[in-house]
Amino acid sequence: MAFMDLSDICVSYDGKTNILKELDLSVKEGELVSLLGPSGCGKTTTLRVIGGFIPPVSGTFTLDGTDMTHVPVHKRNFGFVFQSYALFPHLDVRNNVAFGLKLQKMEQSLIDTKVNEMMEICGLTELSDRFPKNMSGGQRQRVALARALVLEPKLLLLDEPLSNLDAKLRISMRLEIKKLQKKMGITTIFVTHDQEECFSISDRVAVMNKGKVEMFDTPENIYTTPTTEFVARFIGFENFIDFTKLEEHTYKAQDGSLFHTDVISVKDQCKATIRPDDIKIINDVNIAENSITGKIIVRTFLGKSYQYEIHTRLGRFLVNGDIEDVHKREEIVTIYLPSNKLILLQS
């Protein structure tokens, strides 16, 4: 049984258009799940439904077997870390971290113990008397995390908490979040539009599109074998071919050329995709299957490789070629699409 479960969640801001459309999401206890997708796909709305800030029009939200759909925010015992951190500027680090515990009217000795432990875990002990205005972005983020975690929440909700940090600090802080989350074993929902950040930190990822979860799987499976065209395009696949199924592992492209694949489509008509790194530029023009001839239109230097835009009778292909085997613009080349690298999409 899932620890956290969203079932058939619908949300509408105007009573007409659904922002979330029968959304389903099940999360295991102790898991870090990221919501990934373009702006407007429903990531933050989903997080706000979980947090209790937005009531769903329909559907249920359960946590550890308890229906939380209509439980008010202050009774959910969730931890929140937002993009702005929302620290109290007039309070030092210690009092920012202790704020939630004081609201619970906990004994001061227990507050001191919990705050000291959490500040040690988050590396804030030496900053206890410092105010937010005198701290770096990374330090302020650690304070926001400590303030959320000290309450020992059933669920930790992170809404793009790294977006205000520079690139180098984002990398180090996402590692800190991952370590803290695993050390404390807190079930965490992380919202981001940055796929590198998402893949590096998550146990599983829900890729969202137009208010629904398009694919929910491990970062590795989403990166290597996306199931839909939307997911494939969103994570960086550029090359697509329309196929007609002839046999289980044999397909015909629009121009009649044949392609073999290691995987099987359940549909007679499907679309295949392949990464630029997986296509080979070959010298053997006698290889008929899984190959096509085209002209190099653009050559781009990428540092460790060259990328070629090659126009063929099946359309444009992006191909990353070896740095030691350079091809010229306007050159006619044959590209080979290995059968074990072709991915067949469900939709």
NUFIZA-613633 format. One record per residue (C-alpha): residue number from 1; residue in one letter; x, y, z. Coordinates in steps of 0.02 Angstrom, whole numbers, always signed. Example, Ala and Ser with C-alpha at 12.3 -4.5 7.8 and 13.67 -1.06 7.14 Angstrom:
REM residues 2
+-----+---+--------+--------+--------+
|   k | r |      x |      y |      z |
+-----+---+--------+--------+--------+
|   1 | A |   +615 |   -225 |   +390 |
|   2 | S |   +684 |    -53 |   +357 |
+-----+---+--------+--------+--------+
//
This chain:
REM residues 347
+-----+---+--------+--------+--------+
|   k | r |      x |      y |      z |
+-----+---+--------+--------+--------+
|   1 | M |     +0 |     +0 |     +0 |
|   2 | A |    +63 |   +174 |    -44 |
|   3 | F |   +111 |   +292 |    +96 |
|   4 | M |    +44 |   +443 |     +1 |
|   5 | D |    -90 |   +429 |   -131 |
|   6 | L |   -175 |   +554 |   -245 |
|   7 | S |   -325 |   +475 |   -333 |
|   8 | D |   -427 |   +554 |   -474 |
|   9 | I |   -381 |   +731 |   -419 |
|  10 | C |   -464 |   +871 |   -518 |
|  11 | V |   -429 |  +1056 |   -487 |
|  12 | S |   -510 |  +1205 |   -572 |
|  13 | Y |   -479 |  +1389 |   -535 |
|  14 | D |   -625 |  +1456 |   -636 |
|  15 | G |   -749 |  +1312 |   -621 |
|  16 | K |   -730 |  +1272 |   -806 |
|  17 | T |   -551 |  +1228 |   -850 |
|  18 | N |   -467 |  +1087 |   -754 |
|  19 | I |   -286 |  +1124 |   -708 |
|  20 | L |   -269 |   +947 |   -642 |
|  21 | K |   -366 |   +811 |   -735 |
|  22 | E |   -401 |   +649 |   -641 |
|  23 | L |   -222 |   +649 |   -579 |
|  24 | D |   -156 |   +491 |   -494 |
|  25 | L |     +7 |   +478 |   -397 |
|  26 | S |    +64 |   +350 |   -269 |
|  27 | V |   +221 |   +376 |   -165 |
|  28 | K |   +312 |   +252 |    -52 |
|  29 | E |   +364 |   +294 |   +126 |
|  30 | G |   +538 |   +373 |   +132 |
|  31 | E |   +539 |   +406 |    -54 |
|  32 | L |   +594 |   +568 |   -137 |
|  33 | V |   +480 |   +598 |   -287 |
|  34 | S |   +501 |   +745 |   -405 |
|  35 | L |   +364 |   +827 |   -508 |
|  36 | L |   +443 |   +878 |   -673 |
|  37 | G |   +370 |   +968 |   -821 |
|  38 | P |   +353 |  +1132 |   -917 |
|  39 | S |   +272 |  +1288 |   -846 |
|  40 | G |    +84 |  +1269 |   -828 |
|  41 | C |    +84 |  +1079 |   -823 |
|  42 | G |    +14 |  +1073 |   -644 |
|  43 | K |   +170 |  +1039 |   -538 |
|  44 | T |   +146 |  +1175 |   -409 |
|  45 | T |    -43 |  +1152 |   -409 |
|  46 | T |    -16 |   +968 |   -364 |
|  47 | L |   +102 |  +1019 |   -223 |
|  48 | R |    -26 |  +1145 |   -159 |
|  49 | V |   -163 |  +1012 |   -158 |
|  50 | I |    -49 |   +900 |    -54 |
|  51 | G |     -8 |  +1044 |    +62 |
|  52 | G |   -191 |  +1091 |    +86 |
|  53 | F |   -180 |  +1263 |     +6 |
|  54 | I |   -298 |  +1216 |   -137 |
|  55 | P |   -451 |  +1104 |   -115 |
|  56 | P |   -480 |   +982 |   -259 |
|  57 | V |   -644 |   +988 |   -353 |
|  58 | S |   -647 |   +798 |   -342 |
|  59 | G |   -535 |   +653 |   -296 |
|  60 | T |   -450 |   +602 |   -134 |
|  61 | F |   -282 |   +627 |    -49 |
|  62 | T |   -231 |   +497 |    +80 |
|  63 | L |    -75 |   +488 |   +187 |
|  64 | D |    -27 |   +334 |   +285 |
|  65 | G |   -204 |   +267 |   +266 |
|  66 | T |   -288 |   +428 |   +326 |
|  67 | D |   -399 |   +534 |   +213 |
|  68 | M |   -318 |   +707 |   +213 |
|  69 | T |   -420 |   +783 |    +71 |
|  70 | H |   -509 |   +913 |   +178 |
|  71 | V |   -391 |   +926 |   +326 |
|  72 | P |   -337 |  +1109 |   +349 |
|  73 | V |   -156 |  +1160 |   +320 |
|  74 | H |   -113 |  +1189 |   +504 |
|  75 | K |   -167 |  +1013 |   +551 |
|  76 | R |    -69 |   +919 |   +417 |
|  77 | N |   +102 |   +922 |   +503 |
|  78 | F |   +195 |   +944 |   +338 |
|  79 | G |   +360 |  +1033 |   +310 |
|  80 | F |   +368 |  +1168 |   +176 |
|  81 | V |   +518 |  +1245 |    +89 |
|  82 | F |   +477 |  +1374 |    -44 |
|  83 | Q |   +575 |  +1463 |   -179 |
|  84 | S |   +589 |  +1621 |    -73 |
|  85 | Y |   +635 |  +1523 |    +88 |
|  86 | A |   +514 |  +1638 |   +184 |
|  87 | L |   +632 |  +1664 |   +333 |
|  88 | F |   +588 |  +1792 |   +467 |
|  89 | P |   +712 |  +1936 |   +441 |
|  90 | H |   +700 |  +1995 |   +622 |
|  91 | L |   +746 |  +1824 |   +693 |
|  92 | D |   +919 |  +1746 |   +698 |
|  93 | V |   +952 |  +1569 |   +637 |
|  94 | R |   +914 |  +1485 |   +803 |
|  95 | N |   +746 |  +1571 |   +823 |
|  96 | N |   +698 |  +1543 |   +641 |
|  97 | V |   +728 |  +1357 |   +663 |
|  98 | A |   +635 |  +1355 |   +831 |
|  99 | F |   +485 |  +1455 |   +771 |
| 100 | G |   +370 |  +1308 |   +730 |
| 101 | L |   +412 |  +1218 |   +891 |
| 102 | K |   +368 |  +1373 |   +992 |
| 103 | L |   +199 |  +1381 |   +906 |
| 104 | Q |   +169 |  +1204 |   +968 |
| 105 | K |   +202 |  +1270 |  +1145 |
| 106 | M |   +336 |  +1141 |  +1175 |
| 107 | E |   +443 |  +1150 |  +1331 |
| 108 | Q |   +596 |  +1261 |  +1308 |
| 109 | S |   +719 |  +1125 |  +1358 |
| 110 | L |   +649 |  +1008 |  +1224 |
| 111 | I |   +650 |  +1149 |  +1096 |
| 112 | D |   +833 |  +1183 |  +1133 |
| 113 | T |   +877 |   +999 |  +1114 |
| 114 | K |   +785 |   +979 |   +948 |
| 115 | V |   +852 |  +1143 |   +877 |
| 116 | N |  +1031 |  +1101 |   +926 |
| 117 | E |  +1018 |   +929 |   +844 |
| 118 | M |   +943 |   +997 |   +684 |
| 119 | M |  +1068 |  +1140 |   +670 |
| 120 | E |  +1208 |  +1014 |   +688 |
| 121 | I |  +1133 |   +902 |   +553 |
| 122 | C |  +1112 |  +1051 |   +434 |
| 123 | G |  +1283 |  +1127 |   +471 |
| 124 | L |  +1213 |  +1285 |   +551 |
| 125 | T |  +1286 |  +1277 |   +727 |
| 126 | E |  +1416 |  +1412 |   +696 |
| 127 | L |  +1285 |  +1526 |   +617 |
| 128 | S |  +1158 |  +1518 |   +759 |
| 129 | D |  +1164 |  +1705 |   +799 |
| 130 | R |  +1167 |  +1766 |   +620 |
| 131 | F |  +1017 |  +1851 |   +537 |
| 132 | P |   +954 |  +1808 |   +361 |
| 133 | K |  +1015 |  +1970 |   +283 |
| 134 | N |  +1193 |  +1924 |   +331 |
| 135 | M |  +1187 |  +1750 |   +254 |
| 136 | S |  +1219 |  +1678 |    +81 |
| 137 | G |  +1082 |  +1597 |    -23 |
| 138 | G |  +1143 |  +1423 |    +19 |
| 139 | Q |  +1147 |  +1462 |   +205 |
| 140 | R |   +971 |  +1533 |   +201 |
| 141 | Q |   +911 |  +1377 |   +111 |
| 142 | R |   +986 |  +1266 |   +246 |
| 143 | V |   +895 |  +1368 |   +378 |
| 144 | A |   +730 |  +1345 |   +285 |
| 145 | L |   +762 |  +1158 |   +276 |
| 146 | A |   +808 |  +1148 |   +460 |
| 147 | R |   +651 |  +1244 |   +509 |
| 148 | A |   +544 |  +1121 |   +409 |
| 149 | L |   +634 |   +964 |   +466 |
| 150 | V |   +642 |  +1005 |   +652 |
| 151 | L |   +453 |   +981 |   +660 |
| 152 | E |   +479 |   +798 |   +610 |
| 153 | P |   +347 |   +814 |   +472 |
| 154 | K |   +257 |   +667 |   +397 |
| 155 | L |   +289 |   +743 |   +226 |
| 156 | L |   +416 |   +870 |   +161 |
| 157 | L |   +361 |   +980 |    +15 |
| 158 | L |   +494 |  +1074 |    -85 |
| 159 | D |   +436 |  +1200 |   -215 |
| 160 | E |   +586 |  +1243 |   -328 |
| 161 | P |   +695 |  +1282 |   -176 |
| 162 | L |   +856 |  +1295 |   -279 |
| 163 | S |   +797 |  +1413 |   -417 |
| 164 | N |   +871 |  +1569 |   -335 |
| 165 | L |  +1046 |  +1496 |   -316 |
| 166 | D |  +1190 |  +1505 |   -440 |
| 167 | A |  +1235 |  +1350 |   -541 |
| 168 | K |  +1380 |  +1291 |   -432 |
| 169 | L |  +1284 |  +1312 |   -270 |
| 170 | R |  +1131 |  +1223 |   -341 |
| 171 | I |  +1237 |  +1068 |   -370 |
| 172 | S |  +1306 |  +1065 |   -194 |
| 173 | M |  +1138 |  +1103 |   -113 |
| 174 | R |  +1043 |   +967 |   -205 |
| 175 | L |  +1170 |   +844 |   -136 |
| 176 | E |  +1139 |   +914 |    +38 |
| 177 | I |   +951 |   +893 |    +18 |
| 178 | K |   +972 |   +715 |    -42 |
| 179 | K |  +1085 |   +671 |   +105 |
| 180 | L |   +970 |   +752 |   +233 |
| 181 | Q |   +815 |   +670 |   +161 |
| 182 | K |   +892 |   +497 |   +162 |
| 183 | K |   +968 |   +520 |   +336 |
| 184 | M |   +800 |   +568 |   +410 |
| 185 | G |   +695 |   +453 |   +300 |
| 186 | I |   +563 |   +586 |   +267 |
| 187 | T |   +445 |   +560 |   +120 |
| 188 | T |   +476 |   +709 |     +6 |
| 189 | I |   +391 |   +789 |   -144 |
| 190 | F |   +507 |   +902 |   -245 |
| 191 | V |   +444 |  +1020 |   -381 |
| 192 | T |   +565 |  +1074 |   -518 |
| 193 | H |   +575 |  +1113 |   -704 |
| 194 | D |   +761 |  +1071 |   -709 |
| 195 | Q |   +780 |   +891 |   -770 |
| 196 | E |   +965 |   +874 |   -723 |
| 197 | E |   +925 |   +929 |   -546 |
| 198 | C |   +773 |   +816 |   -543 |
| 199 | F |   +863 |   +660 |   -605 |
| 200 | S |  +1009 |   +683 |   -485 |
| 201 | I |   +903 |   +696 |   -328 |
| 202 | S |   +750 |   +585 |   -356 |
| 203 | D |   +705 |   +405 |   -319 |
| 204 | R |   +564 |   +421 |   -445 |
| 205 | V |   +503 |   +559 |   -560 |
| 206 | A |   +327 |   +605 |   -615 |
| 207 | V |   +336 |   +693 |   -783 |
| 208 | M |   +180 |   +801 |   -798 |
| 209 | N |    +89 |   +865 |   -951 |
| 210 | K |    -73 |   +965 |   -955 |
| 211 | G |   -129 |   +918 |   -780 |
| 212 | K |    -88 |   +732 |   -789 |
| 213 | V |    +60 |   +620 |   -750 |
| 214 | E |   +127 |   +569 |   -921 |
| 215 | M |   +260 |   +449 |   -852 |
| 216 | F |   +307 |   +397 |   -675 |
| 217 | D |   +468 |   +297 |   -658 |
| 218 | T |   +649 |   +301 |   -602 |
| 219 | P |   +762 |   +436 |   -675 |
| 220 | E |   +861 |   +301 |   -765 |
| 221 | N |   +708 |   +227 |   -851 |
| 222 | I |   +639 |   +397 |   -901 |
| 223 | Y |   +807 |   +449 |   -974 |
| 224 | T |   +840 |   +288 |  -1070 |
| 225 | T |   +665 |   +228 |  -1117 |
| 226 | P |   +533 |   +365 |  -1120 |
| 227 | T |   +360 |   +296 |  -1156 |
| 228 | T |   +277 |   +443 |  -1245 |
| 229 | E |   +328 |   +573 |  -1374 |
| 230 | F |   +298 |   +714 |  -1251 |
| 231 | V |   +416 |   +639 |  -1121 |
| 232 | A |   +546 |   +600 |  -1253 |
| 233 | R |   +545 |   +778 |  -1322 |
| 234 | F |   +545 |   +854 |  -1148 |
| 235 | I |   +701 |   +760 |  -1093 |
| 236 | G |   +797 |   +800 |  -1251 |
| 237 | F |   +760 |   +672 |  -1387 |
| 238 | E |   +766 |   +756 |  -1558 |
| 239 | N |   +750 |   +617 |  -1687 |
| 240 | F |   +581 |   +540 |  -1727 |
| 241 | I |   +521 |   +419 |  -1863 |
| 242 | D |   +345 |   +359 |  -1903 |
| 243 | F |   +339 |   +170 |  -1917 |
| 244 | T |   +217 |    +42 |  -1985 |
| 245 | K |   +233 |   -129 |  -1904 |
| 246 | L |   +268 |   -274 |  -2022 |
| 247 | E |   +322 |   -405 |  -1896 |
| 248 | E |   +362 |   -405 |  -1710 |
| 249 | H |   +537 |   -332 |  -1734 |
| 250 | T |   +524 |   -263 |  -1911 |
| 251 | Y |   +452 |    -93 |  -1960 |
| 252 | K |   +433 |     +8 |  -2118 |
| 253 | A |   +464 |   +196 |  -2125 |
| 254 | Q |   +367 |   +318 |  -2234 |
| 255 | D |   +488 |   +297 |  -2380 |
| 256 | G |   +478 |   +107 |  -2375 |
| 257 | S |   +647 |    +79 |  -2292 |
| 258 | L |   +655 |    -60 |  -2163 |
| 259 | F |   +708 |    -48 |  -1981 |
| 260 | H |   +735 |   -184 |  -1853 |
| 261 | T |   +711 |   -151 |  -1667 |
| 262 | D |   +750 |   -251 |  -1510 |
| 263 | V |   +584 |   -195 |  -1435 |
| 264 | I |   +406 |   -227 |  -1493 |
| 265 | S |   +263 |   -105 |  -1516 |
| 266 | V |    +86 |   -155 |  -1469 |
| 267 | K |    +21 |    -42 |  -1607 |
| 268 | D |    +29 |    -62 |  -1796 |
| 269 | Q |    +67 |   +123 |  -1813 |
| 270 | C |   +196 |   +197 |  -1695 |
| 271 | K |   +335 |   +323 |  -1679 |
| 272 | A |   +517 |   +283 |  -1643 |
| 273 | T |   +650 |   +394 |  -1568 |
| 274 | I |   +838 |   +387 |  -1543 |
| 275 | R |   +966 |   +499 |  -1459 |
| 276 | P |  +1096 |   +593 |  -1564 |
| 277 | D |  +1236 |   +500 |  -1472 |
| 278 | D |  +1167 |   +332 |  -1526 |
| 279 | I |  +1163 |   +363 |  -1714 |
| 280 | K |  +1321 |   +314 |  -1810 |
| 281 | I |  +1391 |   +394 |  -1967 |
| 282 | I |  +1456 |   +247 |  -2069 |
| 283 | N |  +1562 |   +222 |  -2224 |
| 284 | D |  +1479 |    +60 |  -2280 |
| 285 | V |  +1340 |   +117 |  -2396 |
| 286 | N |  +1290 |    -65 |  -2428 |
| 287 | I |  +1203 |    -79 |  -2259 |
| 288 | A |  +1021 |    -64 |  -2311 |
| 289 | E |   +921 |    -94 |  -2154 |
| 290 | N |   +919 |    +31 |  -2011 |
| 291 | S |  +1011 |   +158 |  -2117 |
| 292 | I |   +974 |   +309 |  -2225 |
| 293 | T |  +1074 |   +431 |  -2329 |
| 294 | G |  +1071 |   +619 |  -2306 |
| 295 | K |  +1164 |   +783 |  -2324 |
| 296 | I |  +1251 |   +876 |  -2182 |
| 297 | I |  +1172 |  +1048 |  -2172 |
| 298 | V |  +1247 |  +1112 |  -2009 |
| 299 | R |  +1403 |  +1059 |  -1910 |
| 300 | T |  +1419 |  +1118 |  -1729 |
| 301 | F |  +1572 |  +1095 |  -1617 |
| 302 | L |  +1521 |  +1032 |  -1444 |
| 303 | G |  +1694 |  +1014 |  -1367 |
| 304 | K |  +1703 |   +825 |  -1349 |
| 305 | S |  +1610 |   +793 |  -1511 |
| 306 | Y |  +1533 |   +872 |  -1665 |
| 307 | Q |  +1346 |   +880 |  -1690 |
| 308 | Y |  +1279 |   +866 |  -1866 |
| 309 | E |  +1109 |   +916 |  -1932 |
| 310 | I |  +1078 |   +793 |  -2072 |
| 311 | H |   +932 |   +810 |  -2192 |
| 312 | T |   +862 |   +646 |  -2260 |
| 313 | R |   +707 |   +587 |  -2350 |
| 314 | L |   +637 |   +542 |  -2178 |
| 315 | G |   +667 |   +717 |  -2113 |
| 316 | R |   +800 |   +802 |  -2007 |
| 317 | F |   +915 |   +702 |  -1892 |
| 318 | L |  +1035 |   +767 |  -1760 |
| 319 | V |  +1189 |   +657 |  -1745 |
| 320 | N |  +1337 |   +673 |  -1626 |
| 321 | G |  +1497 |   +617 |  -1712 |
| 322 | D |  +1670 |   +571 |  -1651 |
| 323 | I |  +1794 |   +714 |  -1631 |
| 324 | E |  +1925 |   +616 |  -1728 |
| 325 | D |  +1814 |   +581 |  -1879 |
| 326 | V |  +1756 |   +752 |  -1939 |
| 327 | H |  +1632 |   +773 |  -2082 |
| 328 | K |  +1606 |   +929 |  -2187 |
| 329 | R |  +1453 |  +1033 |  -2220 |
| 330 | E |  +1362 |   +980 |  -2382 |
| 331 | E |  +1441 |   +806 |  -2369 |
| 332 | I |  +1329 |   +659 |  -2413 |
| 333 | V |  +1336 |   +528 |  -2274 |
| 334 | T |  +1248 |   +369 |  -2220 |
| 335 | I |  +1182 |   +359 |  -2043 |
| 336 | Y |  +1149 |   +196 |  -1952 |
| 337 | L |  +1018 |   +177 |  -1815 |
| 338 | P |  +1062 |    +24 |  -1708 |
| 339 | S |   +914 |    -89 |  -1670 |
| 340 | N |   +953 |    -90 |  -1483 |
| 341 | K |   +951 |   +100 |  -1475 |
| 342 | L |   +783 |   +130 |  -1561 |
| 343 | I |   +645 |   +165 |  -1436 |
| 344 | L |   +463 |   +135 |  -1484 |
| 345 | L |   +342 |   +259 |  -1405 |
| 346 | Q |   +168 |   +217 |  -1343 |
| 347 | S |    +93 |   +382 |  -1397 |
+-----+---+--------+--------+--------+
//
